[in-house]
Amino acid sequence: MKIKLSIILFISLFITSCGGGKIAVGSEKANKNLSSKDIIKSHDEALPKFSTIAARIQVKYESVRDVQSLTVSLRMEKDQKIWIKASLLGITLAKLFITPESVSYYETISNTYFKGDYSLLSKWLGTEIDFEKAQGILLGQSIFDLDNKYVSDVVANKYMLQPKMQPHNFIHSLLVNPDNFKIASESLSQPTDDRTFTINYGAYQNLEGGYFPSAFRIIAAQKEKETQIVVNYKKIDYNVSIRFPFTIPNGYKEMQLN
């Protein structure tokens, strides 16, 4: 059943504070004189300021063999909880609840569930996942810690950041918008495994709490297999009172990781 991919993959990818540097003022044109330290500092400061989020999302899953479109409800307590419910015609298909320590998930069609660590998300995505990466991708922040080992350049009027020396079989780079210092795109490739992972963001919404994504596309490929997840935010409310109801129904069977 591919429902779990539609729900999980789009959330499965971190943002940490970097000391030093100054917060740069955004502009329509990228500044070639801006240091990587200042770009990273400004990107960290671009993390939206909120306590909770409630959003309505349209998710489209595309693979060689399958195309699905789902309505998804997203609730988030910053740095603490992410809750997702996928539904079709008002019927709940699956629920996901993650915290920094654990992942819980069930789907109603197969009557199966998972409860444990991040091994399930990491397996589905093909790369290591944790809570901070999941939160980062939903907010348009880098999925990896950016530090003084990164260098910058200006490419296509965007700030390109990449490590001074790329680790073996782990090539990471990202493009940052010059006006809001949010991620325009981020990519990770592992040539030895013939695996790539790319996130492309559309325009950002300037809400009171900061800049939030309006849409993004995830492209995950390994060898000749490619999966795309297209996410469109239809509505975002922040700093609202929310609950995180999650109970695995009786009689469901535990998913087995192969």
Secondary structure, 3 states (H helix, E strand, C coil): CCHHHHHHCCCCCCCCCCCCCCCCCCCCCCCCCCCHHHHHHHHHHCCCCCCEEEEEEEEEEEECCCEEEEEEEEEEECCCEEEEEEEECCEEEEEEEECCCCEEEEECCCCEEEEECCHHHHHHHCCCCCHHHHHHHHHCCCCCCCCCCEEEEEECCEEEEEECCCCCCCEEEEEECCCCCCEEEEEEEEHHHCEEEEEEECCEEEECCEEEECEEEEEEEECCEEEEEEEEEEEEEECCCCCCCCCCCCCCEECCCC
